[in-house]
Amino acid sequence: MMKIWNKIGKPHRVLEGKTLAMIFQKPSTRTRISFEVGIYQLGGYGLYLNANDLQLRRGETIADTARVLSRYVDGIMARVFDHKDVEDLAKYASVPVINGLSDFSHPCQALADYQTILEKKGRIQGLKIVYVGDGNNVAHSLMIAGTKLGANVVVATPEGYEPDKRVIKWAEQNAAESGGSFELLHDPVKAVKDADVIYTDVWASMGQEAEAEERRKIFQPFQVNRELVKHAKPDYIFMHCLPAHRGEEVTDDVVDSPNSVVFDEAENRLHAQKAVMALVMGGIKV
């Protein structure tokens, strides 16, 4: 609905006068812009705070920061390195806290991803959604959300780079309840056979730069390229949370192909984030 209202120019200032504190420990393009533009379109104000703007680096605890911010703002969005920082913010804040990304999960990205899949495929339940690459935070959120929605989620990683065991168990439990499935493989060709969706992410995330060269060698067989996608369904869609390291995890002829929906996916970050803010910050009653 937020997307439709935005397209037709219908005002939807459901958070008039409200303020969102946006904490960024990591650089950002899509997360920052989607939240900052989104809160503005909802009638509120986004306060950008990078690590150097706060007293966290001078010894103030997350708990104290959360308590102080709660006296000033109506919501907090945090893009952090350590997932525990998000958990502590949520524990000690008296306002809603949104996980804008952590080393464990990227739920806001997954919301936009599944919105995009629904738009392109008309359904989520029963689709084969294949993630190829590092078993990282993006993979975790895709697994959790997809199995909850009844999708058949497959993750293909090199040995030693599998998703967290807790997330695998969670995905399996979700699948048992939803009628979906989860499978972990180490063969990318087998994984993408008859795929409806192929998804990948960078091989070395922020904070893993020292491992980048080693990871390039290990992950090379998992590159999403013209040969690999031949094993998917002809009408498969290609997805990437961006930024893409072209020539590494994906080749230009895939990311720029007619099957690619990466920019629709990026746009949907705005609409998904607006829906989250409107819901948790009091603009929509459910």
C-alpha positions as CSV (number, residue, x, y, z in Angstrom):
1,M,0.0,0.0,0.0
2,M,2.9,2.4,0.8
3,K,4.3,1.8,-2.6
4,I,0.9,2.5,-4.4
5,W,0.4,5.7,-2.4
6,N,3.9,6.8,-3.3
7,K,3.4,6.1,-7.0
8,I,0.1,8.0,-7.2
9,G,1.2,10.9,-5.1
10,K,-1.2,10.3,-2.2
11,P,0.0,11.9,1.0
12,H,0.6,9.3,3.8
13,R,2.1,11.4,6.6
14,V,1.1,8.8,9.2
15,L,4.2,9.7,11.4
16,E,3.7,13.5,11.4
17,G,6.1,15.1,13.9
18,K,7.8,11.9,14.9
19,T,11.6,11.5,14.9
20,L,13.7,8.4,14.1
21,A,17.3,8.2,15.4
22,M,19.4,6.4,12.8
23,I,22.7,4.9,14.2
24,F,25.3,3.9,11.6
25,Q,28.4,2.1,12.7
26,K,28.8,0.9,9.0
27,P,28.7,2.9,5.8
28,S,25.4,2.7,3.9
29,T,23.7,3.6,0.7
30,R,20.3,1.8,0.5
31,T,19.7,1.6,4.3
32,R,20.4,5.2,4.9
33,I,18.5,6.6,2.0
34,S,15.5,4.3,2.4
35,F,15.0,5.2,6.0
36,E,15.8,8.9,5.7
37,V,13.6,9.4,2.6
38,G,11.0,7.1,4.1
39,I,10.6,8.8,7.5
40,Y,10.4,12.2,5.6
41,Q,7.6,10.9,3.3
42,L,5.8,9.6,6.4
43,G,5.9,13.1,7.9
44,G,8.7,12.6,10.4
45,Y,12.3,13.4,10.7
46,G,15.4,11.2,10.4
47,L,18.4,12.0,12.6
48,Y,21.6,10.6,11.1
49,L,24.1,9.5,13.8
50,N,27.4,7.9,12.8
51,A,29.7,6.3,15.4
52,N,31.7,9.6,15.7
53,D,28.5,11.6,16.5
54,L,27.8,9.6,19.7
55,Q,29.7,9.1,22.9
56,L,29.9,5.3,22.4
57,R,33.5,5.5,21.4
58,R,34.2,7.6,24.5
59,G,33.0,4.9,26.8
60,E,29.2,5.5,27.1
61,T,27.4,2.2,27.2
62,I,24.8,1.0,24.7
63,A,22.3,0.8,27.6
64,D,22.8,4.5,28.6
65,T,22.7,5.6,24.9
66,A,19.4,3.7,24.5
67,R,17.9,5.3,27.6
68,V,18.9,8.8,26.6
69,L,17.7,8.5,23.0
70,S,14.4,7.2,24.2
71,R,13.8,10.5,25.9
72,Y,14.3,12.4,22.6
73,V,13.0,10.2,19.7
74,D,10.1,8.0,18.8
75,G,12.1,5.2,17.3
76,I,15.7,4.0,16.7
77,M,17.2,2.3,13.7
78,A,20.6,0.8,14.1
79,R,23.1,-0.5,11.4
80,V,25.8,-2.1,13.5
81,F,28.7,-4.6,13.4
82,D,27.8,-6.7,16.5
83,H,24.2,-8.1,16.7
84,K,24.4,-7.7,20.5
85,D,24.4,-4.0,20.1
86,V,20.9,-4.2,18.5
87,E,19.8,-6.5,21.2
88,D,21.0,-4.2,24.0
89,L,19.4,-1.2,22.3
90,A,16.1,-3.1,22.2
91,K,16.5,-4.2,25.8
92,Y,17.1,-0.8,27.3
93,A,15.2,1.5,25.0
94,S,11.6,2.4,25.7
95,V,10.9,3.2,22.0
96,P,10.9,0.7,19.1
97,V,14.2,-0.4,17.8
98,I,14.7,-1.5,14.1
99,N,17.6,-3.7,13.1
100,G,19.0,-2.0,10.0
101,L,21.7,-4.6,9.7
102,S,23.9,-6.6,12.0
103,D,26.5,-9.3,11.6
104,F,23.8,-11.8,12.3
105,S,20.8,-10.7,10.3
106,H,19.5,-8.2,7.8
107,P,15.7,-8.4,8.3
108,C,14.8,-5.1,6.5
109,Q,16.6,-6.4,3.4
110,A,14.6,-9.6,3.5
111,L,11.3,-7.8,3.7
112,A,12.1,-5.9,0.5
113,D,13.4,-9.1,-1.1
114,Y,10.2,-11.0,-0.5
115,Q,8.1,-8.0,-1.5
116,T,10.0,-8.1,-4.8
117,I,9.5,-11.9,-5.3
118,L,5.8,-11.5,-4.6
119,E,5.5,-8.7,-7.2
120,K,7.4,-10.6,-9.8
121,K,6.1,-14.2,-9.2
122,G,2.7,-13.6,-7.7
123,R,3.4,-15.8,-4.8
124,I,6.1,-17.0,-2.4
125,Q,4.7,-20.3,-1.1
126,G,6.2,-23.3,-3.1
127,L,8.8,-21.3,-4.9
128,K,12.4,-22.6,-5.0
129,I,14.6,-19.7,-3.7
130,V,18.3,-20.4,-3.9
131,Y,21.0,-18.4,-2.2
132,V,24.5,-19.0,-3.5
133,G,27.5,-17.8,-1.5
134,D,28.6,-17.0,2.0
135,G,26.2,-18.1,4.8
136,N,26.1,-14.6,6.2
137,N,23.5,-12.2,7.7
138,V,21.6,-11.8,4.4
139,A,21.4,-15.6,4.0
140,H,20.1,-15.9,7.6
141,S,17.2,-13.4,7.0
142,L,16.3,-15.0,3.7
143,M,16.2,-18.4,5.3
144,I,14.1,-17.3,8.3
145,A,11.6,-15.3,6.3
146,G,11.4,-17.6,3.3
147,T,10.7,-20.8,5.3
148,K,8.2,-18.9,7.4
149,L,6.3,-17.9,4.2
150,G,6.3,-21.5,2.8
151,A,9.1,-21.2,0.2
152,N,11.6,-24.0,-0.6
153,V,14.8,-22.3,0.4
154,V,18.2,-23.8,-0.6
155,V,21.5,-22.4,0.5
156,A,24.7,-23.4,-1.4
157,T,28.0,-22.5,0.3
158,P,31.6,-23.8,0.4
159,E,32.3,-26.1,3.3
160,G,33.1,-24.1,6.4
161,Y,31.0,-21.1,5.3
162,E,27.6,-22.5,6.2
163,P,24.9,-20.4,7.9
164,D,24.7,-20.4,11.7
165,K,23.4,-23.7,13.1
166,R,20.8,-21.8,15.1
167,V,19.4,-20.3,12.0
168,I,19.4,-23.6,10.2
169,K,17.3,-25.1,13.0
170,W,15.0,-22.2,13.0
171,A,14.5,-22.5,9.2
172,E,13.8,-26.2,9.5
173,Q,11.2,-25.5,12.2
174,N,9.6,-22.8,10.1
175,A,9.4,-25.1,7.1
176,A,7.7,-27.8,9.1
177,E,5.0,-25.4,10.1
178,S,4.6,-23.6,6.8
179,G,4.8,-26.5,4.3
180,G,8.0,-25.1,2.9
181,S,11.5,-26.7,3.0
182,F,15.1,-25.9,3.7
183,E,18.2,-27.6,2.2
184,L,21.9,-26.9,2.7
185,L,24.2,-27.9,-0.1
186,H,27.8,-27.5,-1.2
187,D,27.2,-27.9,-4.9
188,P,25.9,-24.7,-6.6
189,V,24.9,-26.5,-9.8
190,K,22.7,-28.9,-7.9
191,A,21.3,-26.1,-5.8
192,V,20.1,-23.9,-8.6
193,K,18.5,-26.7,-10.7
194,D,15.0,-25.5,-11.5
195,A,15.3,-22.4,-9.3
196,D,12.7,-19.7,-9.4
197,V,15.0,-17.2,-7.7
198,I,18.8,-17.1,-7.5
199,Y,20.2,-14.8,-4.9
200,T,23.8,-13.9,-4.0
201,D,25.8,-11.5,-1.9
202,V,29.4,-10.3,-1.6
203,W,32.0,-12.9,-0.6
204,A,33.6,-10.7,2.0
205,S,31.4,-8.4,4.1
206,M,32.4,-5.2,5.8
207,G,34.8,-6.2,8.5
208,Q,36.2,-9.2,6.6
209,E,38.5,-7.3,4.3
210,A,41.6,-9.1,5.5
211,E,40.0,-12.4,4.3
212,A,39.0,-11.1,0.9
213,E,41.8,-12.6,-1.2
214,E,41.4,-16.0,0.4
215,R,37.7,-15.9,0.1
216,R,37.9,-15.1,-3.7
217,K,39.7,-18.4,-4.2
218,I,37.4,-20.4,-2.1
219,F,34.2,-18.9,-3.5
220,Q,35.1,-18.8,-7.2
221,P,33.2,-22.0,-8.0
222,F,30.1,-20.3,-6.5
223,Q,30.1,-17.4,-8.8
224,V,26.7,-16.7,-10.3
225,N,27.5,-16.6,-14.1
226,R,25.9,-17.4,-17.4
227,E,26.8,-21.1,-17.1
228,L,25.4,-21.5,-13.6
229,V,22.0,-19.8,-14.3
230,K,21.4,-22.2,-17.3
231,H,20.3,-24.7,-14.7
232,A,17.6,-22.5,-13.3
233,K,14.1,-22.2,-14.8
234,P,14.1,-20.0,-17.9
235,D,12.0,-17.3,-16.1
236,Y,14.1,-17.3,-12.9
237,I,14.8,-13.9,-11.3
238,F,18.2,-12.8,-10.1
239,M,18.5,-10.9,-6.9
240,H,21.4,-9.2,-5.0
241,C,21.1,-6.9,-1.9
242,L,23.8,-4.7,-3.5
243,P,26.4,-3.3,-3.7
244,A,27.6,-6.0,-6.1
245,H,31.2,-6.8,-6.7
246,R,30.8,-7.4,-10.4
247,G,33.2,-10.0,-11.7
248,E,33.4,-11.7,-8.3
249,E,30.1,-13.2,-6.9
250,V,28.2,-12.3,-10.1
251,T,29.1,-11.4,-13.6
252,D,27.8,-8.5,-15.6
253,D,25.8,-10.7,-18.0
254,V,23.7,-11.9,-15.1
255,V,23.3,-8.8,-13.1
256,D,22.4,-6.8,-16.2
257,S,20.2,-9.5,-17.8
258,P,16.4,-9.3,-18.3
259,N,16.1,-11.8,-15.5
260,S,17.7,-9.4,-13.0
261,V,15.5,-7.5,-10.6
262,V,18.2,-6.0,-8.4
263,F,17.0,-2.4,-8.9
264,D,13.4,-3.2,-8.3
265,E,14.6,-4.9,-5.2
266,A,16.6,-1.9,-4.1
267,E,13.6,0.4,-4.7
268,N,11.5,-1.8,-2.5
269,R,13.8,-1.1,0.4
270,L,12.1,2.3,0.6
271,H,8.6,0.9,0.6
272,A,9.3,-1.9,3.0
273,Q,11.1,0.4,5.5
274,K,8.2,2.8,5.4
275,A,5.8,0.0,6.3
276,V,8.0,-1.1,9.2
277,M,8.3,2.4,10.6
278,A,4.6,3.1,10.2
279,L,3.8,-0.1,12.0
280,V,6.2,0.0,14.9
281,M,6.2,3.8,15.5
282,G,2.4,4.1,15.7
283,G,1.3,5.2,12.3
284,I,-0.7,2.0,11.5
285,K,-2.9,0.0,13.8
286,V,-3.1,-3.8,13.3
